[in-house]
Amino acid sequence: MRKMSPFISKTDKKNQIIVVPLRRQLENISMKTIYECSQSKGVKWITVIFFLIMIFSILMSIYTVSKGVNVTEAIIVTAFLLVVSFSCFLVFPMYIIAEDEGIGIRTLLRTKRISYEDIDRIERVDELFGATKTIRLFGMGGVFGYIGLFRTKGVGTFRSYVTDDKKAFVIYRTKGMPIAISVNEPEEFMPYYMKGGTK
């Protein structure tokens, strides 16, 4: 078996050989795993119904404006509905990133990062919003997912980015409220955290 050298060589612009420690090269390589978080069938149906209602309401407002009746009110309602629809689209989670430093929740608006140092534990939860009495404090209860602030017995107040409550995890942090997420393949997410994401 060939023994790997602790050094690798490369050439600079003058074709001179530069010896660089292999360890330094490996330190620059970061591991990243992306987990998709698709919506459950129930969430998809709620989202479709929500946008159908939104489209119908906007069309009714446009029709009202065209008739010259309650023009100001119709414009305000239309603008509000468009803002609500656009806001829902911006904040729903597209995928979860597991990196060497921590976990990232990617939305169109930003990436919410949780470092492993801030994680106390992660628990697998089935039907976080179905079987339990979960109260929505602020956010969306089914449109693109369960996104926002919620409260339930056992977990308390938590921030949710769940798109499928049958594949959910609750991340308990050392500081701050817990965060709930979901991934398409939960059986693969947990081992990665236990092995690659240990503190």
C-alpha positions in Angstrom: 0.0 0.0 0.0 1.4 3.4 -1.0 1.9 5.7 1.9 0.5 9.2 1.4 3.0 12.0 1.7 2.3 14.7 4.4 3.1 17.3 1.7 1.8 18.1 -1.7 3.6 20.1 -4.3 2.4 22.8 -6.7 4.0 25.3 -8.9 3.8 29.1 -8.8 3.7 31.5 -11.7 7.5 31.1 -12.3 7.1 27.3 -12.4 9.0 26.9 -9.2 7.9 24.0 -7.0 6.4 25.0 -3.7 5.8 22.4 -1.0 2.7 22.9 1.0 1.7 20.7 4.0 -1.2 18.4 3.1 -2.9 19.2 6.5 -3.1 22.9 5.6 -4.8 22.0 2.3 -7.3 19.7 4.0 -8.2 22.4 6.5 -9.4 24.6 3.6 -11.8 21.9 2.5 -15.2 22.2 4.1 -17.9 19.5 4.2 -21.4 20.5 3.2 -24.5 18.4 2.9 -27.8 19.8 1.5 -31.1 18.3 2.7 -34.2 19.1 0.7 -37.4 20.0 2.6 -40.4 19.6 0.4 -43.9 20.3 1.5 -46.2 17.6 2.6 -49.4 16.9 0.7 -51.4 18.7 3.3 -49.2 21.8 3.1 -49.4 21.7 -0.7 -53.2 21.7 -0.7 -53.4 24.5 1.8 -50.9 26.5 -0.3 -52.9 26.0 -3.5 -56.2 26.9 -1.8 -54.7 30.0 -0.3 -53.3 31.3 -3.6 -56.6 30.5 -5.4 -58.4 32.6 -2.8 -55.8 35.3 -3.2 -56.1 35.4 -7.0 -59.9 35.5 -6.7 -59.7 38.4 -4.3 -57.3 40.3 -6.4 -59.4 39.8 -9.5 -62.5 41.0 -7.6 -60.6 44.1 -6.5 -59.5 44.8 -10.0 -63.1 44.4 -11.2 -64.3 46.8 -8.5 -61.7 49.4 -9.6 -62.8 49.0 -13.2 -66.3 49.8 -12.2 -65.2 52.9 -10.3 -66.7 51.7 -7.0 -64.7 51.9 -3.8 -61.5 52.4 -5.8 -59.3 53.4 -2.8 -60.4 50.5 -0.7 -59.9 48.0 -3.6 -56.4 49.3 -4.3 -55.5 49.0 -0.6 -56.9 45.4 -0.4 -55.1 44.4 -3.6 -51.8 45.8 -2.4 -52.2 44.1 1.0 -52.9 40.7 -0.7 -49.9 41.1 -3.0 -47.6 41.9 0.0 -48.9 38.9 2.0 -48.4 36.5 -1.0 -44.9 37.8 -1.7 -43.9 37.6 2.0 -45.0 34.0 2.2 -42.9 33.2 -0.8 -39.8 34.9 0.7 -39.6 33.2 4.0 -40.4 29.5 3.3 -37.4 27.2 3.7 -36.0 25.7 0.4 -33.4 23.4 1.9 -31.3 22.7 5.0 -27.5 22.9 5.0 -25.4 20.9 7.3 -21.8 22.2 7.4 -18.7 21.7 9.6 -19.6 24.8 11.6 -23.4 24.2 12.0 -26.8 24.0 10.4 -28.2 26.5 7.9 -31.8 27.1 7.0 -32.0 28.6 3.5 -34.9 30.8 2.4 -35.1 33.2 -0.5 -34.6 36.0 1.9 -31.6 34.8 3.9 -29.8 31.9 5.5 -30.5 31.3 9.2 -27.4 29.7 10.7 -27.1 27.8 13.9 -23.6 26.9 15.1 -23.1 23.5 16.7 -21.7 25.3 19.8 -25.2 26.9 20.3 -27.0 23.5 20.0 -27.9 21.7 23.2 -29.6 18.7 21.6 -31.7 17.8 18.6 -34.9 15.7 19.0 -36.9 13.9 16.3 -40.6 14.8 16.5 -43.5 13.2 14.7 -46.6 15.3 13.8 -45.5 18.4 15.6 -48.5 20.3 14.3 -50.9 17.4 13.8 -51.3 15.3 16.9 -50.3 18.0 19.5 -52.2 21.1 20.4 -49.9 23.7 18.8 -50.9 27.3 19.0 -49.7 29.7 16.3 -48.5 33.0 17.8 -47.4 34.6 14.6 -46.8 33.3 11.1 -48.2 30.9 8.6 -50.1 27.8 9.6 -49.8 25.8 6.4 -49.0 28.1 3.5 -45.6 26.8 2.2 -45.3 25.2 5.7 -45.6 26.0 9.3 -43.4 29.1 9.5 -43.2 31.6 12.3 -43.7 31.5 16.1 -45.6 28.6 17.7 -46.2 27.2 21.1 -46.9 23.7 22.2 -46.7 21.6 25.4 -43.3 20.0 25.9 -41.4 22.3 23.6 -42.7 25.7 24.7 -42.5 28.7 22.4 -40.4 27.9 19.3 -39.6 29.2 15.9 -40.7 26.9 13.1 -39.4 26.3 9.5 -41.3 23.0 9.1 -42.7 22.0 5.7 -43.6 18.4 6.7 -44.6 17.9 10.3 -44.1 14.1 10.0 -40.4 14.6 9.3 -39.6 17.3 11.8 -36.8 17.9 14.3 -36.6 20.3 17.2 -33.2 22.0 17.7 -32.8 23.0 21.4 -30.3 25.8 21.7 -28.2 26.7 24.7 -29.4 30.3 24.3 -32.6 31.4 22.6 -35.8 29.6 21.8 -35.9 26.2 20.1 -36.1 26.0 16.3 -38.1 23.3 14.4 -37.1 22.2 10.9 -37.9 19.3 8.6 -36.0 17.4 5.9 -37.1 14.9 3.3 -34.8 12.1 4.6 -34.8 12.5 8.4 -33.0 9.2 8.9 -29.9 10.6 7.2 -29.9 14.0 8.9 -29.6 12.7 12.5 -26.6 10.5 11.9 -24.8 13.4 10.2 -25.3 15.6 13.2 -24.2 12.9 15.7 -21.1 12.0 13.7 -20.0 15.0 11.7 -21.5 17.7 13.8 -20.3 16.8 17.3 -19.0 19.6 19.4 
